[in-house]
Amino acid sequence: MYQQVSGQAKQVPENESAATGYSTSYSSSAPYSTDSYSYQQPSLPLPKPPVDWSTGLCDCFSDFKNCCITCWCPCITFGQVAEIVDKGSTSCGASGALYTLICCVNCCGCFYSCFYRSKMRQQNNLKGNNCLDCFTHCFCETCALCQEYRELENRGFDMIIGWHGNVEQRSRGVAMSVTAPTVEEGMSR
């Protein structure tokens, strides 16, 4: 093989690249044998089986206060559940107001709330399916909202203080163990 270098033809061996000088020929004897080394894809962890709800659908009277609130004003319970399920991206008041508006306009707030039940079920790996969520909310809205409220309480959420309050309360325990930062002289509040 010949290559033009500064006006003169220079012979370059076929196994070297003109641009880099590195060998471009590949031998069949690799530094390791593919037979002696085998690559196995790492196995993915198996998904955990869904768990049961912590309380039954008809255990409403185990939390009588929440049962009464949900019976008379389901928008409050829905707002509290939606705020926790949305991880604070929507407020309790905004979710409750939208739920009330939907109920007043077309009496189908159950379809809006069943979306949150499905979302909560998927986040917490609870048993059920979307169809069952829809039927539960359509035929027993107050029981479904009470069950969701109790489930979140049993998972450690304080429903009264909302998402941001729960995050602050949990992080406060971590922050208390760390010493407070020192303030340089000359700085004031």
N, C-alpha and C positions, 0 to 999 in steps of 0.2 A: 504494500500500500504506500502510495506517495502522497506527501503533503507539501503544499506551497508555503515556504517560510522565507520571508524577506526576499522574494524574487527568485529563490533557488528551490529546486525540488529536493526534498529530503526524504529518505526512506524511513518509515516508521513501522515498527513491527505491528502485526495485525492485532495482537492482544493488548495493546496500549491505546488509550484514548488520546487523541491529539490535544484536547483541551485541558485535561487534568493530569495526564501522565500516569494514571492508575490503570491497572489491568481491567479489561472488560471481558476477558474470557472467564467462563465459569466452568469449574471442573465438576464432575459428578461426585467427587469425594468431598463431602461437606465436613467441617470440623466436628460435627456430631451427626449421629445417625437418627433419622426420624423414627426408626424402629425402636431404639432404646429409650427415647424420650417421647412421652405421649402427653398431649395437652388435654386436660379435662376442664370443661367449663365448670366454674363454681356453681354448685346447686343453689337455687334460690330458696329462701326459707318458705316453708309451707304456710299458707295463710291460716290464721287462728280461726277455729270454728266460732260462729256467732254465739253470744251468750244470751241468757234469758234476761228479761227486764227485771229490775230489782223488786218491783211490786206488780201486782196484777192490775188489769184494766178497771176492775170494779172495786178496788181497794180505796176508793175516794174518801171514805170516812175515817181512814187512818190518819189523815191530816184534815181535820174538820174545818179549820180556819181557811185553808186554801180551797177546800171544796165549796164553802159558802161564797168566797170571793169569785171563784170561777163560775159558779152557778148564776150569780147576779151580774157579774161584769167580766166575761171571759177575755176581754181585750187586755186586762191587766196581766192575767196569767200568761196569755199569748205573748205580750210584749216582753215579759221577763224571760220566757223561754227563748224567744227569738234573739234577744240580745246575747245570751250565753252561747247559743248555737252559732250565731254569726261572729262570735269572738270579739264583740264590741264594735264591729263596723257599722252597726245600726243601733240606735238607742231604743230603750224600752218604750219610751213615749212615742217615737216615730212609728215603730212596728205596731204598737197597740192602736194608734190612730189610723193607720192604713188598714188594719184588720177591721176596725169599726166602720170605716168608710166602705169597704168592700161589703160588709154585712148589711149596711144600710142601703146600698145601691142595688145589689142583686141577691142578697141573702145567701151568698155562696162563700162565706169566709172559711168554710171547712176545706175548700180546695186550696186556699192560701196556706192554711195551717197544716194541711197534710204534707205540703212541700217541706216544711220545717221538721215534721216528724221523720220523713225519709232522710233528710240531711243529718238529723241527730242520730238516727239509727245507724247510718253509715259511719259517722265519726266515732261512735262508741262501740261499733261491731255488735249491734243488738240483733236478735232474731226478728225476722219479718221480711216483707217485701213491699214494693210500691203499691201494689193492688190492695194488699191488706191495710196499709197505711191510709189509703183513700177511703176504704169502707169504714174503717175505725172512726175517722173524722166525720164522715158523712152521717153515720148513724148514731154516734155517741161522742159528739164534740167535747162536751164538758169532761167526760171521763178520760178521754184521750189527753186533753190539756193537763188535767190533774196528774195523770200518770207520768207525763213528760216532766212536769214540775218536780214530782217526787224523785224521779230518776236522777235529775241533775242535782238535787239536794243530797241524795244518797251517794253521789259521786264526789261530794265534797264542796259543792258550790253554795255560797250564801246568796240566795236568790234576791234578797232585799237590796244588797249593795251593788248588784250587777257585775258585769264582766270586769270593768276597770277596777272596781273595788276589790274583787277577788284577786286580780293580778297584783295590785298594790299590797294587799294583805299577805300574799304568799311571798312576794319579793322582800317585804319588810323583815321577815325572819332571816333572810340571807344577808340583808344589808346591816342588820343589828350586830351580826357577828364580826363584821369588818369594822375597823376603827374609822372614825370620821377623818376626813382630810384636814390637814393643817392649813390655817389661813396665814398668809404672809403678813408681816407688819405693814401698816400703811393702807391696807385694804379695809374698807368698811362696807356696810350694807347699804 
